[in-house]
Amino acid sequence: MKQRDKLKPCPFCGRSRNLSIEDAGGIDRYVNGEPDGSILMWHVYCGYCGATGPEVLLSCENAVTAWNRRDGERHDD
């Protein structure tokens, strides 16, 4: 199953189509005060209403988890 298929509908407009997992840039990483690449960040974007989920580090899976988290729901982590 593709990551996009695991996404809940947009919490703002209720649409399930036009959701995408996007590269949200990165955070510069420094080692001993010297630039050493960057850490990738991701978020989910709703192409219908323009909502974006929280920016999360490292993987698309983390972006899906953050997008799917809803207030008032129980999460067994």
C-alpha positions as CSV (number, residue, x, y, z in Angstrom):
1,M,0.0,0.0,0.0
2,K,1.3,3.4,-0.9
3,Q,1.8,6.0,1.8
4,R,-0.7,8.3,0.2
5,D,-3.4,5.5,0.5
6,K,-2.9,5.5,4.3
7,L,-3.9,9.2,4.7
8,K,-7.1,10.3,6.4
9,P,-9.2,12.9,4.6
10,C,-8.2,16.6,5.2
11,P,-9.4,17.7,8.6
12,F,-10.4,21.1,7.2
13,C,-12.2,20.4,3.9
14,G,-12.9,16.7,4.3
15,R,-11.4,15.8,0.9
16,S,-9.4,12.6,0.3
17,R,-8.2,13.5,-3.2
18,N,-5.3,15.7,-4.0
19,L,-3.4,14.9,-0.8
20,S,0.3,14.6,-1.3
21,I,3.4,14.0,0.9
22,E,5.9,16.7,0.1
23,D,9.5,17.6,0.9
24,A,9.2,20.6,3.3
25,G,12.9,21.5,2.9
26,G,15.4,20.7,5.6
27,I,17.2,21.9,8.7
28,D,20.9,22.6,8.3
29,R,23.0,20.3,10.4
30,Y,26.3,21.4,11.9
31,V,29.1,19.3,13.3
32,N,31.7,21.2,15.4
33,G,30.4,24.5,14.0
34,E,30.8,23.4,10.4
35,P,28.0,22.7,7.9
36,D,27.4,19.0,7.5
37,G,24.4,18.7,5.2
38,S,20.8,18.9,6.2
39,I,18.1,16.8,7.8
40,L,15.0,16.3,5.6
41,M,11.6,17.5,6.6
42,W,8.2,16.4,5.2
43,H,4.6,17.4,5.5
44,V,1.2,16.4,3.9
45,Y,-0.4,19.0,1.6
46,C,-4.1,19.2,0.6
47,G,-4.2,20.4,-3.0
48,Y,-7.9,21.3,-2.6
49,C,-7.9,23.7,0.3
50,G,-4.1,24.3,0.8
51,A,-3.9,22.9,4.3
52,T,-0.5,21.5,5.4
53,G,0.2,19.1,8.2
54,P,3.0,19.5,10.7
55,E,6.5,19.5,9.4
56,V,8.3,16.4,10.6
57,L,11.8,15.1,10.4
58,L,13.4,12.2,8.5
59,S,10.6,10.2,6.7
60,C,7.4,10.3,4.8
61,E,5.9,7.8,7.3
62,N,6.3,10.4,10.1
63,A,4.4,12.9,8.0
64,V,1.6,10.4,7.5
65,T,1.4,9.7,11.2
66,A,1.3,13.4,12.1
67,W,-1.4,14.1,9.5
68,N,-3.6,11.3,10.7
69,R,-3.4,12.3,14.3
70,R,-6.7,14.0,15.4
71,D,-7.6,15.6,18.6
72,G,-9.8,13.5,20.8
73,E,-8.8,10.2,19.2
74,R,-7.0,7.6,21.3
75,H,-3.5,6.6,20.0
76,D,-1.8,3.4,21.1
77,D,1.9,4.3,20.5
